């Protein structure tokens, strides 16, 4: 993820070849990519010290994730799951 203007983020999923540029207002914004079928959107919003992100396909949730930076700023934890699966994941990224 990277900043987009003063109130937005660009979310990229390299495995899917997807790029989504949206604001942190919880509304759906279109995603694009050279091999990505039409109908994918992303909704992002701040939620009590974290970022909630939902990727949708044709208006239906496809993936939900939460990103939270540690209080000391030295790591970020991503938790989430594809909505079609009961398998959840947790990834901790350490700041270099």
Order of alpha helices (4+ residues) and beta strands (2+ residues): beta-beta-beta-beta-beta-beta-beta-beta-beta
